[in-house]
Every structure is written in structure tokens, then in C-alpha cells.
């Protein structure tokens, strides 16, 4: 198969940010470009982060949004600051409105 050099001029900051994203996904800009051609489309889900609960089960986007809303409400109603520990079942229960 013949090969040809492909170049595209982009902003340095943009390329660094894109490269960081691809690196966090375990690939590179160049590899993603080749895979796109081979698969005739994006060969992976276009999400950077996937959230799981303590049982390693996927947490739906709706649940995350609901937790964010409860957190905002909690902050408004309780003006005192509180540090949340993501390893604490009580703190996670607070976010997801579960019994403690």
C-alpha cells in the first residue's frame, strides 16, 4: 500500500488539549485518524469519563445530573462548607439521596 504524508496546521494549545484527550483514551491523534478511516467512522464512544458506583456499576447521566442538582440545593440551604469524601458511603449517599 502506498503511503502519503498528511499534515494539518492547528493551534499548538488545541493540539495539546486534543492529544491529552486521546492519550487519556489510550490512543493518539494519528492512531485515531487511521482508525477513523479503517472503521469508516469514529471507532469508539465519544465520552471521556464513565462514572461507576461502589459496585462498579455504571451511573447513568440522569443520576449524575440529579446528584449535581441535590448538591447545589444542599449548598444553597446549608451555607456551611463540608468536605465530601468520595470513599465515604455516607457522603456518596448524601449525593445520591440514599439512606445513610
N, CA, C and O atoms as a GROMACS GRO file, in nm:
protein
  400
    1UNK      N    1   0.085  -0.117   0.000
    1UNK     CA    2   0.000   0.000   0.000
    1UNK      C    3   0.089   0.124   0.000
    1UNK      O    4   0.182   0.135   0.080
    2UNK      N    5   0.061   0.214  -0.089
    2UNK     CA    6   0.136   0.339  -0.095
    2UNK      C    7   0.097   0.426   0.024
    2UNK      O    8  -0.016   0.419   0.072
    3UNK      N    9   0.188   0.506   0.069
    3UNK     CA   10   0.158   0.597   0.180
    3UNK      C   11   0.187   0.740   0.137
    3UNK      O   12   0.265   0.766   0.046
    4UNK      N   13   0.122   0.831   0.207
    4UNK     CA   14   0.138   0.972   0.178
    4UNK      C   15   0.135   1.047   0.311
    4UNK      O   16   0.057   1.012   0.400
    5UNK      N   17   0.219   1.147   0.324
    5UNK     CA   18   0.223   1.228   0.446
    5UNK      C   19   0.101   1.319   0.450
    5UNK      O   20   0.071   1.388   0.352
    6UNK      N   21   0.032   1.318   0.564
    6UNK     CA   22  -0.083   1.407   0.584
    6UNK      C   23  -0.047   1.504   0.695
    6UNK      O   24  -0.009   1.462   0.804
    7UNK      N   25  -0.060   1.632   0.667
    7UNK     CA   26  -0.032   1.734   0.769
    7UNK      C   27  -0.147   1.832   0.774
    7UNK      O   28  -0.211   1.862   0.673
    8UNK      N   29  -0.172   1.882   0.891
    8UNK     CA   30  -0.275   1.984   0.912
    8UNK      C   31  -0.221   2.083   1.013
    8UNK      O   32  -0.179   2.043   1.122
    9UNK      N   33  -0.221   2.209   0.980
    9UNK     CA   34  -0.173   2.312   1.071
    9UNK      C   35  -0.286   2.348   1.169
    9UNK      O   36  -0.395   2.386   1.128
   10UNK      N   37  -0.256   2.334   1.298
   10UNK     CA   38  -0.352   2.368   1.402
   10UNK      C   39  -0.282   2.446   1.512
   10UNK      O   40  -0.159   2.446   1.522
   11UNK      N   41  -0.360   2.512   1.592
   11UNK     CA   42  -0.310   2.588   1.706
   11UNK      C   43  -0.240   2.492   1.804
   11UNK      O   44  -0.291   2.383   1.830
   12UNK      N   45  -0.126   2.531   1.856
   12UNK     CA   46  -0.048   2.445   1.946
   12UNK      C   47  -0.129   2.405   2.069
   12UNK      O   48  -0.128   2.288   2.107
   13UNK      N   49  -0.198   2.501   2.131
   13UNK     CA   50  -0.278   2.470   2.251
   13UNK      C   51  -0.389   2.370   2.218
   13UNK      O   52  -0.415   2.278   2.295
   14UNK      N   53  -0.452   2.389   2.102
   14UNK     CA   54  -0.558   2.298   2.060
   14UNK      C   55  -0.504   2.156   2.044
   14UNK      O   56  -0.564   2.061   2.094
   15UNK      N   57  -0.391   2.142   1.976
   15UNK     CA   58  -0.331   2.010   1.955
   15UNK      C   59  -0.292   1.946   2.089
   15UNK      O   60  -0.310   1.826   2.107
   16UNK      N   61  -0.240   2.025   2.182
   16UNK     CA   62  -0.204   1.971   2.312
   16UNK      C   63  -0.326   1.919   2.386
   16UNK      O   64  -0.322   1.812   2.446
   17UNK      N   65  -0.436   1.996   2.382
   17UNK     CA   66  -0.559   1.954   2.451
   17UNK      C   67  -0.616   1.826   2.387
   17UNK      O   68  -0.656   1.734   2.458
   18UNK      N   69  -0.618   1.824   2.254
   18UNK     CA   70  -0.669   1.705   2.184
   18UNK      C   71  -0.580   1.585   2.212
   18UNK      O   72  -0.629   1.474   2.236
   19UNK      N   73  -0.450   1.606   2.210
   19UNK     CA   74  -0.356   1.496   2.238
   19UNK      C   75  -0.375   1.441   2.378
   19UNK      O   76  -0.367   1.320   2.399
   20UNK      N   77  -0.400   1.529   2.476
   20UNK     CA   78  -0.424   1.484   2.614
   20UNK      C   79  -0.550   1.398   2.621
   20UNK      O   80  -0.552   1.296   2.691
   21UNK      N   81  -0.653   1.438   2.549
   21UNK     CA   82  -0.778   1.360   2.549
   21UNK      C   83  -0.752   1.222   2.489
   21UNK      O   84  -0.789   1.120   2.549
   22UNK      N   85  -0.690   1.219   2.372
   22UNK     CA   86  -0.662   1.089   2.309
   22UNK      C   87  -0.569   1.005   2.397
   22UNK      O   88  -0.587   0.883   2.406
   23UNK      N   89  -0.472   1.068   2.460
   23UNK     CA   90  -0.381   0.995   2.549
   23UNK      C   91  -0.459   0.933   2.665
   23UNK      O   92  -0.433   0.819   2.704
   24UNK      N   93  -0.554   1.008   2.721
   24UNK     CA   94  -0.635   0.956   2.831
   24UNK      C   95  -0.724   0.840   2.785
   24UNK      O   96  -0.768   0.759   2.866
   25UNK      N   97  -0.750   0.834   2.654
   25UNK     CA   98  -0.830   0.725   2.598
   25UNK      C   99  -0.743   0.609   2.550
   25UNK      O  100  -0.794   0.509   2.498
   26UNK      N  101  -0.611   0.623   2.567
   26UNK     CA  102  -0.520   0.516   2.531
   26UNK      C  103  -0.479   0.511   2.385
   26UNK      O  104  -0.439   0.406   2.335
   27UNK      N  105  -0.489   0.623   2.316
   27UNK     CA  106  -0.450   0.627   2.176
   27UNK      C  107  -0.384   0.761   2.145
   27UNK      O  108  -0.351   0.836   2.237
   28UNK      N  109  -0.364   0.789   2.018
   28UNK     CA  110  -0.302   0.915   1.979
   28UNK      C  111  -0.384   0.978   1.867
   28UNK      O  112  -0.473   0.915   1.812
   29UNK      N  113  -0.353   1.102   1.834
   29UNK     CA  114  -0.423   1.171   1.726
   29UNK      C  115  -0.404   1.093   1.596
   29UNK      O  116  -0.500   1.071   1.522
   30UNK      N  117  -0.281   1.053   1.568
   30UNK     CA  118  -0.252   0.979   1.445
   30UNK      C  119  -0.325   0.846   1.438
   30UNK      O  120  -0.382   0.811   1.335
   31UNK      N  121  -0.321   0.771   1.548
   31UNK     CA  122  -0.391   0.642   1.551
   31UNK      C  123  -0.541   0.660   1.536
   31UNK      O  124  -0.607   0.580   1.469
   32UNK      N  125  -0.596   0.763   1.598
   32UNK     CA  126  -0.740   0.789   1.586
   32UNK      C  127  -0.777   0.820   1.441
   32UNK      O  128  -0.881   0.777   1.393
   33UNK      N  129  -0.691   0.894   1.372
   33UNK     CA  130  -0.715   0.928   1.232
   33UNK      C  131  -0.719   0.801   1.147
   33UNK      O  132  -0.809   0.784   1.064
   34UNK      N  133  -0.623   0.711   1.167
   34UNK     CA  134  -0.617   0.586   1.091
   34UNK      C  135  -0.738   0.498   1.123
   34UNK      O  136  -0.799   0.442   1.033
   35UNK      N  137  -0.773   0.487   1.252
   35UNK     CA  138  -0.888   0.405   1.292
   35UNK      C  139  -1.018   0.460   1.234
   35UNK      O  140  -1.106   0.384   1.195
   36UNK      N  141  -1.029   0.592   1.228
   36UNK     CA  142  -1.147   0.656   1.170
   36UNK      C  143  -1.165   0.608   1.026
   36UNK      O  144  -1.276   0.573   0.985
   37UNK      N  145  -1.057   0.605   0.950
   37UNK     CA  146  -1.061   0.562   0.810
   37UNK      C  147  -1.095   0.413   0.803
   37UNK      O  148  -1.181   0.372   0.725
   38UNK      N  149  -1.027   0.332   0.883
   38UNK     CA  150  -1.049   0.187   0.880
   38UNK      C  151  -1.192   0.149   0.916
   38UNK      O  152  -1.249   0.057   0.857
   39UNK      N  153  -1.250   0.219   1.013
   39UNK     CA  154  -1.385   0.187   1.060
   39UNK      C  155  -1.493   0.265   0.987
   39UNK      O  156  -1.612   0.242   1.008
   40UNK      N  157  -1.451   0.356   0.901
   40UNK     CA  158  -1.545   0.444   0.828
   40UNK      C  159  -1.631   0.523   0.926
   40UNK      O  160  -1.750   0.544   0.903
   41UNK      N  161  -1.571   0.566   1.033
   41UNK     CA  162  -1.638   0.644   1.135
   41UNK      C  163  -1.558   0.640   1.264
   41UNK      O  164  -1.449   0.584   1.268
   42UNK      N  165  -1.613   0.698   1.367
   42UNK     CA  166  -1.546   0.701   1.496
   42UNK      C  167  -1.554   0.562   1.558
   42UNK      O  168  -1.664   0.510   1.579
   43UNK      N  169  -1.440   0.500   1.588
   43UNK     CA  170  -1.439   0.361   1.635
   43UNK      C  171  -1.459   0.344   1.785
   43UNK      O  172  -1.433   0.235   1.838
   44UNK      N  173  -1.502   0.447   1.853
   44UNK     CA  174  -1.517   0.439   1.997
   44UNK      C  175  -1.624   0.536   2.041
   44UNK      O  176  -1.660   0.629   1.968
   45UNK      N  177  -1.675   0.515   2.162
   45UNK     CA  178  -1.775   0.604   2.218
   45UNK      C  179  -1.711   0.740   2.245
   45UNK      O  180  -1.599   0.747   2.293
   46UNK      N  181  -1.783   0.845   2.213
   46UNK     CA  182  -1.729   0.980   2.230
   46UNK      C  183  -1.754   1.032   2.370
   46UNK      O  184  -1.825   1.131   2.390
   47UNK      N  185  -1.695   0.967   2.467
   47UNK     CA  186  -1.704   1.009   2.606
   47UNK      C  187  -1.567   0.996   2.668
   47UNK      O  188  -1.494   0.900   2.643
   48UNK      N  189  -1.534   1.093   2.748
   48UNK     CA  190  -1.404   1.087   2.814
   48UNK      C  191  -1.413   1.016   2.948
   48UNK      O  192  -1.323   0.940   2.984
   49UNK      N  193  -1.521   1.039   3.021
   49UNK     CA  194  -1.531   0.983   3.155
   49UNK      C  195  -1.654   0.894   3.166
   49UNK      O  196  -1.760   0.926   3.112
   50UNK      N  197  -1.640   0.784   3.236
   50UNK     CA  198  -1.751   0.696   3.269
   50UNK      C  199  -1.750   0.682   3.420
   50UNK      O  200  -1.648   0.649   3.480
   51UNK      N  201  -1.864   0.705   3.481
   51UNK     CA  202  -1.872   0.702   3.626
   51UNK      C  203  -1.937   0.573   3.672
   51UNK      O  204  -2.031   0.523   3.611
   52UNK      N  205  -1.884   0.519   3.781
   52UNK     CA  206  -1.935   0.395   3.838
   52UNK      C  207  -1.959   0.416   3.988
   52UNK      O  208  -1.894   0.498   4.052
   53UNK      N  209  -2.055   0.340   4.040
   53UNK     CA  210  -2.078   0.346   4.184
   53UNK      C  211  -1.981   0.250   4.254
   53UNK      O  212  -1.891   0.195   4.191
   54UNK      N  213  -2.001   0.231   4.385
   54UNK     CA  214  -1.906   0.149   4.460
   54UNK      C  215  -1.909   0.002   4.417
   54UNK      O  216  -1.816  -0.073   4.446
   55UNK      N  217  -2.015  -0.041   4.348
   55UNK     CA  218  -2.024  -0.178   4.297
   55UNK      C  219  -1.972  -0.190   4.154
   55UNK      O  220  -1.989  -0.293   4.089
   56UNK      N  221  -1.909  -0.083   4.106
   56UNK     CA  222  -1.855  -0.076   3.970
   56UNK      C  223  -1.964  -0.085   3.864
   56UNK      O  224  -1.938  -0.125   3.751
   57UNK      N  225  -2.088  -0.047   3.901
   57UNK     CA  226  -2.196  -0.042   3.804
   57UNK      C  227  -2.203   0.099   3.748
   57UNK      O  228  -2.179   0.197   3.818
   58UNK      N  229  -2.236   0.108   3.620
   58UNK     CA  230  -2.243   0.237   3.552
   58UNK      C  231  -2.348   0.326   3.618
   58UNK      O  232  -2.457   0.281   3.650
   59UNK      N  233  -2.314   0.452   3.637
   59UNK     CA  234  -2.407   0.551   3.689
   59UNK      C  235  -2.458   0.631   3.570
   59UNK      O  236  -2.380   0.693   3.498
   60UNK      N  237  -2.589   0.630   3.549
   60UNK     CA  238  -2.650   0.698   3.435
   60UNK      C  239  -2.631   0.850   3.444
   60UNK      O  240  -2.621   0.906   3.554
   61UNK      N  241  -2.628   0.914   3.328
   61UNK     CA  242  -2.614   1.060   3.322
   61UNK      C  243  -2.724   1.129   3.402
   61UNK      O  244  -2.700   1.230   3.467
   62UNK      N  245  -2.846   1.073   3.397
   62UNK     CA  246  -2.958   1.134   3.470
   62UNK      C  247  -2.931   1.132   3.621
   62UNK      O  248  -2.964   1.227   3.692
   63UNK      N  249  -2.872   1.023   3.669
   63UNK     CA  250  -2.839   1.013   3.811
   63UNK      C  251  -2.734   1.116   3.849
   63UNK      O  252  -2.742   1.177   3.955
   64UNK      N  253  -2.634   1.134   3.762
   64UNK     CA  254  -2.530   1.233   3.790
   64UNK      C  255  -2.588   1.373   3.793
   64UNK      O  256  -2.555   1.453   3.881
   65UNK      N  257  -2.675   1.405   3.696
   65UNK     CA  258  -2.737   1.537   3.693
   65UNK      C  259  -2.822   1.559   3.817
   65UNK      O  260  -2.822   1.667   3.875
   66UNK      N  261  -2.896   1.456   3.856
   66UNK     CA  262  -2.978   1.465   3.976
   66UNK      C  263  -2.892   1.488   4.100
   66UNK      O  264  -2.927   1.568   4.186
   67UNK      N  265  -2.778   1.419   4.108
   67UNK     CA  266  -2.686   1.438   4.220
   67UNK      C  267  -2.630   1.580   4.221
   67UNK      O  268  -2.616   1.640   4.327
   68UNK      N  269  -2.598   1.632   4.103
   68UNK     CA  270  -2.546   1.770   4.095
   68UNK      C  271  -2.651   1.870   4.143
   68UNK      O  272  -2.619   1.964   4.215
   69UNK      N  273  -2.776   1.849   4.104
   69UNK     CA  274  -2.884   1.938   4.148
   69UNK      C  275  -2.902   1.932   4.299
   69UNK      O  276  -2.917   2.035   4.364
   70UNK      N  277  -2.899   1.810   4.356
   70UNK     CA  278  -2.911   1.796   4.501
   70UNK      C  279  -2.795   1.863   4.572
   70UNK      O  280  -2.813   1.925   4.677
   71UNK      N  281  -2.676   1.851   4.515
   71UNK     CA  282  -2.559   1.914   4.575
   71UNK      C  283  -2.573   2.066   4.573
   71UNK      O  284  -2.543   2.132   4.672
   72UNK      N  285  -2.618   2.122   4.460
   72UNK     CA  286  -2.639   2.268   4.453
   72UNK      C  287  -2.743   2.312   4.556
   72UNK      O  288  -2.725   2.414   4.624
   73UNK      N  289  -2.853   2.235   4.568
   73UNK     CA  290  -2.957   2.268   4.665
   73UNK      C  291  -2.902   2.260   4.807
   73UNK      O  292  -2.929   2.347   4.890
   74UNK      N  293  -2.824   2.157   4.835
   74UNK     CA  294  -2.763   2.140   4.966
   74UNK      C  295  -2.673   2.258   4.999
   74UNK      O  296  -2.675   2.309   5.111
   75UNK      N  297  -2.595   2.301   4.902
   75UNK     CA  298  -2.504   2.414   4.922
   75UNK      C  299  -2.583   2.541   4.952
   75UNK      O  300  -2.546   2.618   5.040
   76UNK      N  301  -2.692   2.563   4.878
   76UNK     CA  302  -2.774   2.683   4.899
   76UNK      C  303  -2.839   2.682   5.037
   76UNK      O  304  -2.840   2.783   5.107
   77UNK      N  305  -2.894   2.567   5.076
   77UNK     CA  306  -2.967   2.557   5.202
   77UNK      C  307  -2.875   2.551   5.323
   77UNK      O  308  -2.911   2.598   5.431
   78UNK      N  309  -2.760   2.494   5.307
   78UNK     CA  310  -2.666   2.478   5.417
   78UNK      C  311  -2.538   2.552   5.382
   78UNK      O  312  -2.447   2.496   5.321
   79UNK      N  313  -2.532   2.676   5.422
   79UNK     CA  314  -2.423   2.764   5.380
   79UNK      C  315  -2.286   2.722   5.433
   79UNK      O  316  -2.184   2.771   5.385
   80UNK      N  317  -2.283   2.632   5.530
   80UNK     CA  318  -2.153   2.590   5.582
   80UNK      C  319  -2.087   2.492   5.486
   80UNK      O  320  -2.154   2.410   5.422
   81UNK      N  321  -1.958   2.502   5.476
   81UNK     CA  322  -1.882   2.414   5.385
   81UNK      C  323  -1.866   2.276   5.447
   81UNK      O  324  -1.857   2.262   5.569
   82UNK      N  325  -1.862   2.178   5.362
   82UNK     CA  326  -1.839   2.042   5.408
   82UNK      C  327  -1.754   1.972   5.303
   82UNK      O  328  -1.784   1.977   5.184
   83UNK      N  329  -1.650   1.908   5.348
   83UNK     CA  330  -1.565   1.832   5.256
   83UNK      C  331  -1.630   1.695   5.234
   83UNK      O  332  -1.664   1.626   5.329
   84UNK      N  333  -1.645   1.659   5.106
   84UNK     CA  334  -1.702   1.529   5.074
   84UNK      C  335  -1.590   1.432   5.039
   84UNK      O  336  -1.497   1.465   4.965
   85UNK      N  337  -1.601   1.313   5.093
   85UNK     CA  338  -1.502   1.209   5.068
   85UNK      C  339  -1.566   1.106   4.973
   85UNK      O  340  -1.664   1.041   5.009
   86UNK      N  341  -1.510   1.093   4.852
   86UNK     CA  342  -1.568   1.001   4.755
   86UNK      C  343  -1.557   0.855   4.799
   86UNK      O  344  -1.622   0.768   4.741
   87UNK      N  345  -1.476   0.827   4.899
   87UNK     CA  346  -1.464   0.691   4.950
   87UNK      C  347  -1.557   0.664   5.068
   87UNK      O  348  -1.560   0.553   5.122
   88UNK      N  349  -1.632   0.767   5.108
   88UNK     CA  350  -1.724   0.754   5.221
   88UNK      C  351  -1.864   0.720   5.171
   88UNK      O  352  -1.922   0.794   5.091
   89UNK      N  353  -1.918   0.608   5.218
   89UNK     CA  354  -2.054   0.568   5.177
   89UNK      C  355  -2.157   0.672   5.220
   89UNK      O  356  -2.254   0.696   5.149
   90UNK      N  357  -2.135   0.735   5.336
   90UNK     CA  358  -2.229   0.837   5.383
   90UNK      C  359  -2.230   0.958   5.290
   90UNK      O  360  -2.336   1.011   5.257
   91UNK      N  361  -2.112   1.002   5.249
   91UNK     CA  362  -2.104   1.118   5.161
   91UNK      C  363  -2.163   1.088   5.023
   91UNK      O  364  -2.231   1.172   4.965
   92UNK      N  365  -2.137   0.969   4.971
   92UNK     CA  366  -2.193   0.930   4.842
   92UNK      C  367  -2.345   0.918   4.854
   92UNK      O  368  -2.418   0.958   4.763
   93UNK      N  369  -2.392   0.862   4.965
   93UNK     CA  370  -2.536   0.851   4.988
   93UNK      C  371  -2.601   0.989   4.990
   93UNK      O  372  -2.711   1.007   4.940
   94UNK      N  373  -2.532   1.087   5.048
   94UNK     CA  374  -2.582   1.224   5.051
   94UNK      C  375  -2.603   1.276   4.909
   94UNK      O  376  -2.705   1.338   4.880
   95UNK      N  377  -2.507   1.252   4.822
   95UNK     CA  378  -2.518   1.299   4.684
   95UNK      C  379  -2.628   1.228   4.607
   95UNK      O  380  -2.697   1.291   4.527
   96UNK      N  381  -2.644   1.099   4.631
   96UNK     CA  382  -2.741   1.022   4.554
   96UNK      C  383  -2.871   0.998   4.630
   96UNK      O  384  -2.952   0.914   4.591
   97UNK      N  385  -2.891   1.074   4.738
   97UNK     CA  386  -3.015   1.073   4.813
   97UNK      C  387  -3.053   0.932   4.859
   97UNK      O  388  -3.169   0.892   4.850
   98UNK      N  389  -2.957   0.860   4.908
   98UNK     CA  390  -2.981   0.725   4.958
   98UNK      C  391  -2.988   0.729   5.110
   98UNK      O  392  -2.944   0.825   5.173
   99UNK      N  393  -3.044   0.623   5.167
   99UNK     CA  394  -3.047   0.615   5.313
   99UNK      C  395  -2.906   0.599   5.365
   99UNK      O  396  -2.824   0.527   5.307
  100UNK      N  397  -2.877   0.667   5.477
  100UNK     CA  398  -2.743   0.659   5.536
  100UNK      C  399  -2.742   0.567   5.653
  100UNK      O  400  -2.638   0.547   5.716
   0.00000   0.00000   0.00000
